[in-house]
Amino acid sequence: MLDGMARILVIDDEKPLRVYIARRLVRDGHAVETVASGDEASALLDELNPDLVVVDWRLAQGENGIDVYEALHARAPDLEGLLITGYPGREVREAVARARLNGPLEKPFDLETLAKRVIQILDGRH
């Protein structure tokens, strides 16, 4: 894996969940930034140059995490993504597959499961 540390951007409109995820990933040695929206993520993309985004499917103001990932990925083609959602239906799974996004990881999830998925993605084992 990328020298043991990756740059990860967590996008979720629920601050407690962002903090929960970030604490674990930092503990695992990653550099983590968190934002609440696609606009905030877009504004930071070039500066952060993340290896991975962890993005919620349903964000505030009707934002769709899959669309957010696709917009970021269009600007940063090597960017990996992991979708998290409390609504992992067939429609979401199909959209994730079309976007070549990893997931969905169903909420609620434990941090150990998240950490393992992040390592798999960063190691190139979708």
N, CA, C and O atoms as CSV, one atom per row, in Angstrom:
chain,resi,resn,atom,element,x,y,z
A,1,MET,N,N,0.847,-1.182,0.000
A,1,MET,CA,C,0.000,0.000,0.000
A,1,MET,C,C,0.887,1.237,0.000
A,1,MET,O,O,1.967,1.210,0.589
A,2,LEU,N,N,0.486,2.260,-0.609
A,2,LEU,CA,C,1.117,3.550,-0.747
A,2,LEU,C,C,1.963,3.999,0.447
A,2,LEU,O,O,1.560,4.910,1.171
A,3,ASP,N,N,3.107,3.391,0.665
A,3,ASP,CA,C,4.009,3.746,1.758
A,3,ASP,C,C,3.326,3.677,3.129
A,3,ASP,O,O,3.765,4.342,4.067
A,4,GLY,N,N,2.265,2.885,3.253
A,4,GLY,CA,C,1.605,2.725,4.533
A,4,GLY,C,C,0.617,3.826,4.874
A,4,GLY,O,O,-0.222,3.655,5.759
A,5,MET,N,N,0.706,4.952,4.182
A,5,MET,CA,C,-0.206,6.048,4.487
A,5,MET,C,C,-0.868,6.534,3.209
A,5,MET,O,O,-0.219,6.701,2.176
A,6,ALA,N,N,-2.157,6.753,3.298
A,6,ALA,CA,C,-2.895,7.290,2.161
A,6,ALA,C,C,-3.532,8.616,2.570
A,6,ALA,O,O,-3.730,8.892,3.753
A,7,ARG,N,N,-3.846,9.419,1.570
A,7,ARG,CA,C,-4.591,10.654,1.781
A,7,ARG,C,C,-6.058,10.327,1.497
A,7,ARG,O,O,-6.412,9.926,0.388
A,8,ILE,N,N,-6.895,10.501,2.505
A,8,ILE,CA,C,-8.299,10.114,2.395
A,8,ILE,C,C,-9.181,11.320,2.693
A,8,ILE,O,O,-8.955,12.059,3.651
A,9,LEU,N,N,-10.193,11.499,1.846
A,9,LEU,CA,C,-11.178,12.564,2.023
A,9,LEU,C,C,-12.517,11.908,2.352
A,9,LEU,O,O,-13.023,11.094,1.579
A,10,VAL,N,N,-13.085,12.263,3.496
A,10,VAL,CA,C,-14.375,11.736,3.930
A,10,VAL,C,C,-15.433,12.807,3.678
A,10,VAL,O,O,-15.313,13.937,4.151
A,11,ILE,N,N,-16.478,12.434,2.919
A,11,ILE,CA,C,-17.546,13.369,2.571
A,11,ILE,C,C,-18.854,12.831,3.135
A,11,ILE,O,O,-19.385,11.832,2.649
A,12,ASP,N,N,-19.365,13.494,4.154
A,12,ASP,CA,C,-20.633,13.098,4.765
A,12,ASP,C,C,-21.225,14.321,5.442
A,12,ASP,O,O,-20.500,15.084,6.081
A,13,ASP,N,N,-22.519,14.518,5.315
A,13,ASP,CA,C,-23.145,15.690,5.915
A,13,ASP,C,C,-23.397,15.527,7.414
A,13,ASP,O,O,-23.803,16.483,8.076
A,14,GLU,N,N,-23.164,14.338,7.955
A,14,GLU,CA,C,-23.328,14.103,9.392
A,14,GLU,C,C,-21.964,14.200,10.081
A,14,GLU,O,O,-21.132,13.300,9.965
A,15,LYS,N,N,-21.749,15.304,10.797
A,15,LYS,CA,C,-20.444,15.529,11.416
A,15,LYS,C,C,-20.012,14.404,12.360
A,15,LYS,O,O,-18.846,14.010,12.317
A,16,PRO,N,N,-20.898,13.867,13.214
A,16,PRO,CA,C,-20.448,12.785,14.100
A,16,PRO,C,C,-19.901,11.572,13.328
A,16,PRO,O,O,-18.933,10.947,13.760
A,17,LEU,N,N,-20.515,11.246,12.203
A,17,LEU,CA,C,-20.025,10.124,11.409
A,17,LEU,C,C,-18.687,10.454,10.760
A,17,LEU,O,O,-17.799,9.602,10.707
A,18,ARG,N,N,-18.531,11.680,10.265
A,18,ARG,CA,C,-17.240,12.086,9.687
A,18,ARG,C,C,-16.131,11.942,10.714
A,18,ARG,O,O,-15.065,11.407,10.411
A,19,VAL,N,N,-16.379,12.416,11.926
A,19,VAL,CA,C,-15.378,12.353,12.991
A,19,VAL,C,C,-15.077,10.894,13.357
A,19,VAL,O,O,-13.917,10.525,13.540
A,20,TYR,N,N,-16.105,10.082,13.459
A,20,TYR,CA,C,-15.990,8.657,13.789
A,20,TYR,C,C,-15.078,7.944,12.780
A,20,TYR,O,O,-14.156,7.222,13.161
A,21,ILE,N,N,-15.351,8.159,11.503
A,21,ILE,CA,C,-14.559,7.537,10.437
A,21,ILE,C,C,-13.132,8.079,10.448
A,21,ILE,O,O,-12.170,7.314,10.377
A,22,ALA,N,N,-13.002,9.399,10.536
A,22,ALA,CA,C,-11.673,10.027,10.462
A,22,ALA,C,C,-10.768,9.555,11.598
A,22,ALA,O,O,-9.592,9.269,11.378
A,23,ARG,N,N,-11.308,9.475,12.797
A,23,ARG,CA,C,-10.479,9.036,13.933
A,23,ARG,C,C,-9.877,7.664,13.684
A,23,ARG,O,O,-8.698,7.444,13.960
A,24,ARG,N,N,-10.673,6.745,13.166
A,24,ARG,CA,C,-10.155,5.403,12.917
A,24,ARG,C,C,-9.089,5.422,11.824
A,24,ARG,O,O,-8.036,4.800,11.970
A,25,LEU,N,N,-9.357,6.126,10.741
A,25,LEU,CA,C,-8.405,6.127,9.627
A,25,LEU,C,C,-7.095,6.823,10.006
A,25,LEU,O,O,-6.025,6.407,9.562
A,26,VAL,N,N,-7.171,7.867,10.813
A,26,VAL,CA,C,-5.957,8.527,11.308
A,26,VAL,C,C,-5.183,7.558,12.197
A,26,VAL,O,O,-3.959,7.466,12.105
A,27,ARG,N,N,-5.893,6.845,13.047
A,27,ARG,CA,C,-5.249,5.862,13.916
A,27,ARG,C,C,-4.517,4.791,13.098
A,27,ARG,O,O,-3.503,4.245,13.533
A,28,ASP,N,N,-5.046,4.505,11.916
A,28,ASP,CA,C,-4.408,3.528,11.024
A,28,ASP,C,C,-3.252,4.124,10.236
A,28,ASP,O,O,-2.628,3.427,9.436
A,29,GLY,N,N,-2.954,5.410,10.451
A,29,GLY,CA,C,-1.799,6.027,9.816
A,29,GLY,C,C,-2.084,6.837,8.570
A,29,GLY,O,O,-1.153,7.265,7.888
A,30,HIS,N,N,-3.344,7.056,8.258
A,30,HIS,CA,C,-3.685,7.817,7.058
A,30,HIS,C,C,-3.820,9.307,7.375
A,30,HIS,O,O,-4.092,9.692,8.512
A,31,ALA,N,N,-3.626,10.125,6.362
A,31,ALA,CA,C,-3.891,11.558,6.458
A,31,ALA,C,C,-5.339,11.758,6.015
A,31,ALA,O,O,-5.689,11.427,4.883
A,32,VAL,N,N,-6.173,12.290,6.887
A,32,VAL,CA,C,-7.611,12.359,6.623
A,32,VAL,C,C,-8.117,13.794,6.747
A,32,VAL,O,O,-7.788,14.513,7.690
A,33,GLU,N,N,-8.920,14.183,5.772
A,33,GLU,CA,C,-9.655,15.448,5.829
A,33,GLU,C,C,-11.134,15.097,5.701
A,33,GLU,O,O,-11.491,14.103,5.069
A,34,THR,N,N,-11.988,15.917,6.305
A,34,THR,CA,C,-13.422,15.671,6.213
A,34,THR,C,C,-14.134,16.925,5.740
A,34,THR,O,O,-13.743,18.046,6.067
A,35,VAL,N,N,-15.190,16.711,4.962
A,35,VAL,CA,C,-16.035,17.799,4.476
A,35,VAL,C,C,-17.484,17.329,4.481
A,35,VAL,O,O,-17.763,16.133,4.564
A,36,ALA,N,N,-18.399,18.286,4.391
A,36,ALA,CA,C,-19.823,17.972,4.473
A,36,ALA,C,C,-20.522,17.897,3.121
A,36,ALA,O,O,-21.655,17.423,3.040
A,37,SER,N,N,-19.856,18.362,2.048
A,37,SER,CA,C,-20.557,18.444,0.756
A,37,SER,C,C,-19.617,18.231,-0.423
A,37,SER,O,O,-18.394,18.271,-0.296
A,38,GLY,N,N,-20.238,18.005,-1.563
A,38,GLY,CA,C,-19.477,17.873,-2.791
A,38,GLY,C,C,-18.758,19.153,-3.160
A,38,GLY,O,O,-17.639,19.114,-3.672
A,39,ASP,N,N,-19.397,20.297,-2.904
A,39,ASP,CA,C,-18.750,21.585,-3.203
A,39,ASP,C,C,-17.479,21.760,-2.377
A,39,ASP,O,O,-16.453,22.199,-2.896
A,40,GLU,N,N,-17.549,21.416,-1.093
A,40,GLU,CA,C,-16.361,21.521,-0.244
A,40,GLU,C,C,-15.274,20.560,-0.726
A,40,GLU,O,O,-14.095,20.913,-0.739
A,41,ALA,N,N,-15.662,19.364,-1.114
A,41,ALA,CA,C,-14.699,18.381,-1.615
A,41,ALA,C,C,-14.044,18.882,-2.898
A,41,ALA,O,O,-12.831,18.772,-3.070
A,42,SER,N,N,-14.847,19.426,-3.783
A,42,SER,CA,C,-14.328,19.937,-5.050
A,42,SER,C,C,-13.334,21.070,-4.830
A,42,SER,O,O,-12.312,21.153,-5.511
A,43,ALA,N,N,-13.639,21.937,-3.878
A,43,ALA,CA,C,-12.758,23.068,-3.593
A,43,ALA,C,C,-11.406,22.618,-3.041
A,43,ALA,O,O,-10.404,23.307,-3.233
A,44,LEU,N,N,-11.365,21.476,-2.362
A,44,LEU,CA,C,-10.126,20.986,-1.749
A,44,LEU,C,C,-9.377,19.956,-2.590
A,44,LEU,O,O,-8.245,19.596,-2.265
A,45,LEU,N,N,-9.995,19.485,-3.659
A,45,LEU,CA,C,-9.439,18.353,-4.403
A,45,LEU,C,C,-7.994,18.555,-4.837
A,45,LEU,O,O,-7.152,17.696,-4.578
A,46,ASP,N,N,-7.692,19.662,-5.486
A,46,ASP,CA,C,-6.335,19.869,-6.006
A,46,ASP,C,C,-5.311,20.007,-4.888
A,46,ASP,O,O,-4.193,19.504,-4.996
A,47,GLU,N,N,-5.694,20.690,-3.816
A,47,GLU,CA,C,-4.786,20.884,-2.690
A,47,GLU,C,C,-4.515,19.565,-1.954
A,47,GLU,O,O,-3.376,19.273,-1.589
A,48,LEU,N,N,-5.565,18.780,-1.743
A,48,LEU,CA,C,-5.414,17.534,-0.980
A,48,LEU,C,C,-4.850,16.392,-1.807
A,48,LEU,O,O,-4.093,15.565,-1.299
A,49,ASN,N,N,-5.217,16.347,-3.080
A,49,ASN,CA,C,-4.809,15.254,-3.953
A,49,ASN,C,C,-5.031,13.895,-3.264
A,49,ASN,O,O,-4.084,13.126,-3.096
A,50,PRO,N,N,-6.283,13.598,-2.864
A,50,PRO,CA,C,-6.524,12.360,-2.118
A,50,PRO,C,C,-6.350,11.113,-2.972
A,50,PRO,O,O,-6.519,11.137,-4.191
A,51,ASP,N,N,-6.008,10.027,-2.294
A,51,ASP,CA,C,-5.941,8.710,-2.933
A,51,ASP,C,C,-7.318,8.059,-2.959
A,51,ASP,O,O,-7.629,7.264,-3.846
A,52,LEU,N,N,-8.141,8.413,-1.966
A,52,LEU,CA,C,-9.439,7.759,-1.770
A,52,LEU,C,C,-10.425,8.759,-1.193
A,52,LEU,O,O,-10.075,9.568,-0.334
A,53,VAL,N,N,-11.673,8.697,-1.677
A,53,VAL,CA,C,-12.760,9.407,-1.023
A,53,VAL,C,C,-13.725,8.369,-0.467
A,53,VAL,O,O,-14.049,7.381,-1.125
A,54,VAL,N,N,-14.173,8.613,0.746
A,54,VAL,CA,C,-15.244,7.838,1.363
A,54,VAL,C,C,-16.433,8.783,1.364
A,54,VAL,O,O,-16.411,9.811,2.042
A,55,VAL,N,N,-17.481,8.438,0.601
A,55,VAL,CA,C,-18.580,9.381,0.397
A,55,VAL,C,C,-19.920,8.721,0.693
A,55,VAL,O,O,-20.169,7.576,0.318
A,56,ASP,N,N,-20.777,9.478,1.377
A,56,ASP,CA,C,-22.129,9.017,1.665
A,56,ASP,C,C,-22.989,9.182,0.417
A,56,ASP,O,O,-22.789,10.113,-0.364
A,57,TRP,N,N,-23.945,8.275,0.235
A,57,TRP,CA,C,-24.813,8.341,-0.936
A,57,TRP,C,C,-25.744,9.540,-0.861
A,57,TRP,O,O,-25.877,10.286,-1.831
A,58,ARG,N,N,-26.386,9.729,0.277
A,58,ARG,CA,C,-27.342,10.834,0.419
A,58,ARG,C,C,-26.718,11.940,1.261
A,58,ARG,O,O,-26.507,11.793,2.465
A,59,LEU,N,N,-26.433,13.038,0.596
A,59,LEU,CA,C,-25.855,14.196,1.276
A,59,LEU,C,C,-26.925,15.287,1.389
A,59,LEU,O,O,-27.997,15.167,0.795
A,60,ALA,N,N,-26.642,16.328,2.132
A,60,ALA,CA,C,-27.590,17.432,2.307
A,60,ALA,C,C,-27.877,18.111,0.970
A,60,ALA,O,O,-27.130,17.947,0.005
A,61,GLN,N,N,-28.957,18.867,0.927
A,61,GLN,CA,C,-29.400,19.594,-0.270
A,61,GLN,C,C,-29.578,18.669,-1.479
A,61,GLN,O,O,-29.416,19.096,-2.622
A,62,GLY,N,N,-29.910,17.407,-1.218
A,62,GLY,CA,C,-30.202,16.480,-2.302
A,62,GLY,C,C,-29.002,16.006,-3.092
A,62,GLY,O,O,-29.159,15.383,-4.142
A,63,GLU,N,N,-27.807,16.290,-2.604
A,63,GLU,CA,C,-26.608,15.821,-3.315
A,63,GLU,C,C,-26.528,14.303,-3.277
A,63,GLU,O,O,-26.883,13.670,-2.283
A,64,ASN,N,N,-26.061,13.741,-4.362
A,64,ASN,CA,C,-25.896,12.303,-4.497
A,64,ASN,C,C,-24.394,11.993,-4.468
A,64,ASN,O,O,-23.634,12.518,-5.282
A,65,GLY,N,N,-23.976,11.153,-3.540
A,65,GLY,CA,C,-22.563,10.838,-3.382
A,65,GLY,C,C,-21.927,10.203,-4.605
A,65,GLY,O,O,-20.735,10.381,-4.857
A,66,ILE,N,N,-22.722,9.465,-5.364
A,66,ILE,CA,C,-22.186,8.859,-6.589
A,66,ILE,C,C,-21.839,9.952,-7.595
A,66,ILE,O,O,-20.785,9.907,-8.229
A,67,ASP,N,N,-22.724,10.927,-7.736
A,67,ASP,CA,C,-22.454,12.054,-8.633
A,67,ASP,C,C,-21.241,12.854,-8.159
A,67,ASP,O,O,-20.423,13.293,-8.967
A,68,VAL,N,N,-21.135,13.038,-6.852
A,68,VAL,CA,C,-19.986,13.765,-6.289
A,68,VAL,C,C,-18.698,13.026,-6.638
A,68,VAL,O,O,-17.733,13.638,-7.094
A,69,TYR,N,N,-18.682,11.711,-6.425
A,69,TYR,CA,C,-17.491,10.920,-6.755
A,69,TYR,C,C,-17.154,11.035,-8.238
A,69,TYR,O,O,-15.996,11.246,-8.596
A,70,GLU,N,N,-18.156,10.897,-9.098
A,70,GLU,CA,C,-17.882,10.954,-10.544
A,70,GLU,C,C,-17.289,12.303,-10.948
A,70,GLU,O,O,-16.397,12.355,-11.794
A,71,ALA,N,N,-17.772,13.390,-10.354
A,71,ALA,CA,C,-17.231,14.716,-10.671
A,71,ALA,C,C,-15.783,14.838,-10.198
A,71,ALA,O,O,-14.943,15.393,-10.907
A,72,LEU,N,N,-15.489,14.325,-9.011
A,72,LEU,CA,C,-14.114,14.363,-8.505
A,72,LEU,C,C,-13.212,13.462,-9.342
A,72,LEU,O,O,-12.086,13.834,-9.673
A,73,HIS,N,N,-13.710,12.284,-9.679
A,73,HIS,CA,C,-12.931,11.310,-10.461
A,73,HIS,C,C,-12.621,11.847,-11.859
A,73,HIS,O,O,-11.563,11.552,-12.417
A,74,ALA,N,N,-13.522,12.621,-12.417
A,74,ALA,CA,C,-13.279,13.212,-13.741
A,74,ALA,C,C,-12.069,14.152,-13.703
A,74,ALA,O,O,-11.341,14.274,-14.688
A,75,ARG,N,N,-11.865,14.803,-12.578
A,75,ARG,CA,C,-10.724,15.709,-12.410
A,75,ARG,C,C,-9.476,14.993,-11.928
A,75,ARG,O,O,-8.363,15.459,-12.170
A,76,ALA,N,N,-9.647,13.864,-11.249
A,76,ALA,CA,C,-8.529,13.105,-10.677
A,76,ALA,C,C,-8.741,11.627,-11.013
A,76,ALA,O,O,-9.256,10.876,-10.185
A,77,PRO,N,N,-8.347,11.200,-12.227
A,77,PRO,CA,C,-8.666,9.856,-12.714
A,77,PRO,C,C,-8.125,8.699,-11.869
A,77,PRO,O,O,-8.641,7.586,-11.968
A,78,ASP,N,N,-7.118,8.926,-11.057
A,78,ASP,CA,C,-6.584,7.847,-10.215
A,78,ASP,C,C,-7.292,7.751,-8.870
A,78,ASP,O,O,-6.969,6.883,-8.060
A,79,LEU,N,N,-8.243,8.625,-8.631
A,79,LEU,CA,C,-8.949,8.672,-7.355
A,79,LEU,C,C,-9.849,7.456,-7.180
A,79,LEU,O,O,-10.684,7.159,-8.035
A,80,GLU,N,N,-9.670,6.759,-6.070
A,80,GLU,CA,C,-10.551,5.647,-5.714
A,80,GLU,C,C,-11.678,6.178,-4.854
A,80,GLU,O,O,-11.565,7.252,-4.263
A,81,GLY,N,N,-12.770,5.424,-4.784
A,81,GLY,CA,C,-13.895,5.851,-3.966
A,81,GLY,C,C,-14.576,4.681,-3.288
A,81,GLY,O,O,-14.578,3.563,-3.803
A,82,LEU,N,N,-15.152,4.949,-2.131
A,82,LEU,CA,C,-15.949,3.981,-1.383
A,82,LEU,C,C,-17.243,4.665,-0.989
A,82,LEU,O,O,-17.231,5.689,-0.306
A,83,LEU,N,N,-18.371,4.091,-1.424
A,83,LEU,CA,C,-19.670,4.647,-1.087
A,83,LEU,C,C,-20.188,4.000,0.193
A,83,LEU,O,O,-20.153,2.780,0.349
A,84,ILE,N,N,-20.669,4.845,1.107
A,84,ILE,CA,C,-21.336,4.358,2.311
A,84,ILE,C,C,-22.794,4.790,2.230
A,84,ILE,O,O,-23.095,5.870,1.722
A,85,THR,N,N,-23.702,3.951,2.728
A,85,THR,CA,C,-25.117,4.286,2.655
A,85,THR,C,C,-25.935,3.477,3.641
A,85,THR,O,O,-25.585,2.350,3.993
A,86,GLY,N,N,-27.012,4.065,4.070
A,86,GLY,CA,C,-27.992,3.343,4.864
A,86,GLY,C,C,-29.083,2.749,4.002
A,86,GLY,O,O,-30.019,2.135,4.515
A,87,TYR,N,N,-28.970,2.927,2.682
A,87,TYR,CA,C,-30.002,2.487,1.733
A,87,TYR,C,C,-29.381,1.662,0.605
A,87,TYR,O,O,-29.344,2.119,-0.538
A,88,PRO,N,N,-28.893,0.457,0.905
A,88,PRO,CA,C,-28.125,-0.294,-0.097
A,88,PRO,C,C,-28.978,-1.143,-1.044
A,88,PRO,O,O,-28.706,-2.330,-1.224
A,89,GLY,N,N,-29.990,-0.550,-1.640
A,89,GLY,CA,C,-30.856,-1.299,-2.545
A,89,GLY,C,C,-30.214,-1.570,-3.898
A,89,GLY,O,O,-29.085,-1.159,-4.168
A,90,ARG,N,N,-30.962,-2.269,-4.734
A,90,ARG,CA,C,-30.470,-2.653,-6.065
A,90,ARG,C,C,-30.097,-1.441,-6.907
A,90,ARG,O,O,-29.082,-1.453,-7.603
A,91,GLU,N,N,-30.915,-0.396,-6.844
A,91,GLU,CA,C,-30.639,0.819,-7.620
A,91,GLU,C,C,-29.276,1.412,-7.245
A,91,GLU,O,O,-28.510,1.821,-8.118
A,92,VAL,N,N,-28.985,1.454,-5.964
A,92,VAL,CA,C,-27.702,1.999,-5.503
A,92,VAL,C,C,-26.562,1.100,-5.965
A,92,VAL,O,O,-25.547,1.590,-6.459
A,93,ARG,N,N,-26.722,-0.205,-5.809
A,93,ARG,CA,C,-25.668,-1.150,-6.226
A,93,ARG,C,C,-25.368,-1.028,-7.722
A,93,ARG,O,O,-24.207,-1.062,-8.130
A,94,GLU,N,N,-26.407,-0.886,-8.528
A,94,GLU,CA,C,-26.215,-0.743,-9.978
A,94,GLU,C,C,-25.503,0.568,-10.307
A,94,GLU,O,O,-24.618,0.599,-11.163
A,95,ALA,N,N,-25.885,1.638,-9.634
A,95,ALA,CA,C,-25.240,2.936,-9.876
A,95,ALA,C,C,-23.775,2.906,-9.446
A,95,ALA,O,O,-22.918,3.489,-10.110
A,96,VAL,N,N,-23.489,2.227,-8.336
A,96,VAL,CA,C,-22.107,2.077,-7.861
A,96,VAL,C,C,-21.279,1.336,-8.904
A,96,VAL,O,O,-20.154,1.736,-9.207
A,97,ALA,N,N,-21.828,0.267,-9.449
A,97,ALA,CA,C,-21.113,-0.518,-10.463
A,97,ALA,C,C,-20.853,0.330,-11.716
A,97,ALA,O,O,-19.755,0.292,-12.272
A,98,ARG,N,N,-21.848,1.084,-12.156
A,98,ARG,CA,C,-21.669,1.934,-13.350
A,98,ARG,C,C,-20.584,2.974,-13.124
A,98,ARG,O,O,-19.832,3.297,-14.043
A,99,ALA,N,N,-20.497,3.501,-11.906
A,99,ALA,CA,C,-19.520,4.553,-11.597
A,99,ALA,C,C,-18.138,3.984,-11.282
A,99,ALA,O,O,-17.197,4.741,-11.043
A,100,ARG,N,N,-18.009,2.656,-11.280
A,100,ARG,CA,C,-16.750,1.993,-10.899
A,100,ARG,C,C,-16.298,2.445,-9.515
A,100,ARG,O,O,-15.124,2.714,-9.261
A,101,LEU,N,N,-17.274,2.513,-8.651
A,101,LEU,CA,C,-17.083,2.933,-7.276
A,101,LEU,C,C,-17.110,1.679,-6.409
A,101,LEU,O,O,-17.812,0.725,-6.744
A,102,ASN,N,N,-16.386,1.653,-5.335
A,102,ASN,CA,C,-16.397,0.518,-4.420
A,102,ASN,C,C,-17.564,0.667,-3.461
A,102,ASN,O,O,-17.941,1.776,-3.083
A,103,GLY,N,N,-18.121,-0.454,-3.078
A,103,GLY,CA,C,-19.220,-0.444,-2.132
A,103,GLY,C,C,-20.477,-0.987,-2.774
A,103,GLY,O,O,-20.423,-1.682,-3.788
A,104,PRO,N,N,-21.593,-0.668,-2.184
A,104,PRO,CA,C,-21.735,0.185,-1.018
A,104,PRO,C,C,-21.427,-0.547,0.295
A,104,PRO,O,O,-21.655,-1.750,0.428
A,105,LEU,N,N,-20.914,0.201,1.232
A,105,LEU,CA,C,-20.711,-0.274,2.594
A,105,LEU,C,C,-21.928,0.206,3.376
A,105,LEU,O,O,-22.166,1.406,3.512
A,106,GLU,N,N,-22.696,-0.765,3.890
A,106,GLU,CA,C,-23.975,-0.441,4.516
A,106,GLU,C,C,-23.826,0.077,5.938
A,106,GLU,O,O,-23.127,-0.511,6.764
A,107,LYS,N,N,-24.504,1.202,6.206
A,107,LYS,CA,C,-24.580,1.747,7.561
A,107,LYS,C,C,-25.642,0.958,8.322
A,107,LYS,O,O,-26.621,0.539,7.706
A,108,PRO,N,N,-25.504,0.739,9.588
A,108,PRO,CA,C,-24.310,1.061,10.359
A,108,PRO,C,C,-23.232,0.013,10.116
A,108,PRO,O,O,-23.537,-1.173,9.992
A,109,PHE,N,N,-22.000,0.432,10.048
A,109,PHE,CA,C,-20.878,-0.485,9.867
A,109,PHE,C,C,-19.924,-0.291,11.023
A,109,PHE,O,O,-19.903,0.765,11.656
A,110,ASP,N,N,-19.129,-1.322,11.296
A,110,ASP,CA,C,-18.134,-1.159,12.351
A,110,ASP,C,C,-16.839,-0.661,11.725
A,110,ASP,O,O,-16.592,-0.859,10.536
A,111,LEU,N,N,-16.034,-0.026,12.528
A,111,LEU,CA,C,-14.812,0.598,12.022
A,111,LEU,C,C,-13.803,-0.414,11.509
A,111,LEU,O,O,-13.022,-0.098,10.612
A,112,GLU,N,N,-13.800,-1.617,12.053
A,112,GLU,CA,C,-12.884,-2.656,11.578
A,112,GLU,C,C,-13.212,-3.024,10.125
A,112,GLU,O,O,-12.316,-3.187,9.297
A,113,THR,N,N,-14.501,-3.149,9.834
A,113,THR,CA,C,-14.930,-3.451,8.460
A,113,THR,C,C,-14.528,-2.327,7.518
A,113,THR,O,O,-14.023,-2.580,6.425
A,114,LEU,N,N,-14.747,-1.098,7.934
A,114,LEU,CA,C,-14.343,0.053,7.120
A,114,LEU,C,C,-12.840,0.033,6.869
A,114,LEU,O,O,-12.400,0.200,5.732
A,115,ALA,N,N,-12.053,-0.170,7.918
A,115,ALA,CA,C,-10.593,-0.162,7.792
A,115,ALA,C,C,-10.126,-1.237,6.815
A,115,ALA,O,O,-9.228,-0.997,6.008
A,116,LYS,N,N,-10.734,-2.421,6.885
A,116,LYS,CA,C,-10.360,-3.514,5.966
A,116,LYS,C,C,-10.705,-3.157,4.524
A,116,LYS,O,O,-9.919,-3.423,3.615
A,117,ARG,N,N,-11.882,-2.552,4.308
A,117,ARG,CA,C,-12.277,-2.171,2.948
A,117,ARG,C,C,-11.322,-1.120,2.387
A,117,ARG,O,O,-10.948,-1.183,1.216
A,118,VAL,N,N,-10.931,-0.164,3.208
A,118,VAL,CA,C,-10.007,0.882,2.763
A,118,VAL,C,C,-8.684,0.258,2.334
A,118,VAL,O,O,-8.146,0.613,1.285
A,119,ILE,N,N,-8.157,-0.659,3.122
A,119,ILE,CA,C,-6.897,-1.313,2.770
A,119,ILE,C,C,-7.043,-2.100,1.470
A,119,ILE,O,O,-6.163,-2.040,0.612
A,120,GLN,N,N,-8.143,-2.834,1.315
A,120,GLN,CA,C,-8.370,-3.600,0.081
A,120,GLN,C,C,-8.392,-2.678,-1.134
A,120,GLN,O,O,-7.779,-2.974,-2.159
A,121,ILE,N,N,-9.101,-1.563,-1.011
A,121,ILE,CA,C,-9.195,-0.624,-2.133
A,121,ILE,C,C,-7.825,-0.041,-2.464
A,121,ILE,O,O,-7.425,0.005,-3.627
A,122,LEU,N,N,-7.121,0.398,-1.446
A,122,LEU,CA,C,-5.815,1.015,-1.671
A,122,LEU,C,C,-4.791,0.018,-2.204
A,122,LEU,O,O,-3.868,0.393,-2.926
A,123,ASP,N,N,-4.957,-1.238,-1.848
A,123,ASP,CA,C,-4.081,-2.279,-2.378
A,123,ASP,C,C,-4.510,-2.746,-3.758
A,123,ASP,O,O,-3.846,-3.590,-4.359
A,124,GLY,N,N,-5.620,-2.204,-4.273
A,124,GLY,CA,C,-6.062,-2.556,-5.610
A,124,GLY,C,C,-6.886,-3.813,-5.699
A,124,GLY,O,O,-7.072,-4.361,-6.785
A,125,ARG,N,N,-7.384,-4.279,-4.568
A,125,ARG,CA,C,-8.232,-5.491,-4.559
A,125,ARG,C,C,-9.672,-5.086,-4.315
A,125,ARG,O,O,-10.149,-5.148,-3.182
A,126,HIS,N,N,-10.362,-4.679,-5.347
A,126,HIS,CA,C,-11.765,-4.262,-5.203
A,126,HIS,C,C,-12.557,-5.468,-4.808
A,126,HIS,O,O,-13.771,-5.377,-4.625
